[in-house]
Amino acid sequence: MGRGGGVTPIDEYLPQNGNRGYRVSRYELELVYKVASNRLTGRATVTAVATAVQPRFALDLSSSLSVAKVFVNGAKPAKYTHARGKLTVAPARQVPVGAALSIVVHYGGAPKPVRGPWGEVGWEELTDGVLVASQPNGAASWFPCDDHPSSKASYRISITTDSPYHALANGVLVDRSTKASHSTWVYEQSEPMASYLATIQIGPYRAHRIEAGRAKVPMTAVLPARLRSRFDHDFARQPEMMAQFQRCFGPYPFAGYTVVVTDDELEIPIEAQGMSIFGANHCDGQRGAERLVAHELAHQWFGNSVTVRQWRDIWLHEGFACYAEWIWSQASGGPGTDEQARAAYTNLAAAPRDIVVGDPGPASMFDDRVYKRGALTLHALRLRLGEDAFFALLRDWTSRHRHGSVRTEDFTDLAGHYSADSLRELWDEWLYRTELPQLAAPGGAGARGARDE
């Protein structure tokens, strides 16, 4: 059921997002897109299970798209309303708890980003093509969904567009066909995925395979031909990075990994499940963005496979990905992890101390201080636990919650099993107070000679 009438929101950070009464298991999207006119026509089949008996069910869908017709559990069109970002449908017959719920939506229009406190997110036109960057609430800009990170499902995404363009979505390419001047690309994402991580990338791209080396994970690059030589230099160490992160964090959680580089410049790279998207400016021929390459790759474990239930716990995504940057710095011969941590500590000590990392508030959840102090929380934990226990904890975390949804309490409880002493004070000081606690002396953990697994 959509929000309203004083109903407690699913997430206080995004009170209008997410819906009650059902649990989605699969999305099947059949999309036709005309690049020149930015015209999207879609047919979305949402397969779910009813978790409550209610007269209406709601999906998140931007009001910039128009709904033509809706079907609920049958061939007869259902009644619906579409306003203020909610598509609310009324089944002709009551759906019992535990029964299948199939909602088919025919829709279309000129998609555009969703505006909010974090700028514009979702479907975005490029100079020649499209990218989708939906974190945290932009998925509804291009398909009807239960737009909340704890709502995970499998996906099948079919994109038909003009033949000169390369179309990409999450998962494995299972079919490609060309008819007249149009090509259809079909992708299957079998692992559960949060809606904000679903993406489409369309552009004048060429794809080529990256030699995986010891990483043993299929890797692909999709980018304009003009950027190939710079990419080959700037991303040359990605296979080594993948192997390092598998040692530290456990097996890579998806079937493959794709890097997209747009012909346009992007302010920041974008993560999606099984994929990262960079701008042309991140291919400078000097590995100037390698820190970001590490950050986005780490999100495949922390954020995409293991995903927060609520946005208040975003440090479980960003703190971990930031810490992975420091791990890679040391592994690749740069400043050590402990050196990076203490430099970040010095910067934080000079910054305002008005954020609680464990609950930063919606306006501050993407603040760099959440990223850096989240990473420092992990470093403080590493100094407390020692090398072996710390990395064993991380691998246990990613294995135990693979493709799942988590809270901070899940991590702190699990960490307690790796410590002989209570960690309550550490969590309280680092996650739930604004003051910056002291960072313990390095001892042996994380220092220049430490192995980072």
Beta strands, then each sheet from edge to edge (+ up, - down):
strand 1: 22-34
strand 2: 39-50
strand 3: 57-60
strand 4: 65-72
strand 5: 79-83
strand 6: 86-90
strand 7: 100-109
strand 8: 114-116
strand 9: 119-126
strand 10: 129-133
strand 11: 152-162
strand 12: 166-169
strand 13: 172-179
strand 14: 182-194
strand 15: 200-203
strand 16: 206-210
strand 17: 219-223
strand 18: 257-261
strand 19: 270-272
strand 20: 275-278
strand 21: 307-308
strand 22: 405-406
sheet 1: 4+ 7- 2+ 1- 11- 14+ 13-
sheet 2: 3+ 6- 5+
sheet 3: 8+ 9- 10+ 15- 12+
sheet 4: 16+ 17- 18- 20- 19+
sheet 5: 21+ 22+
end
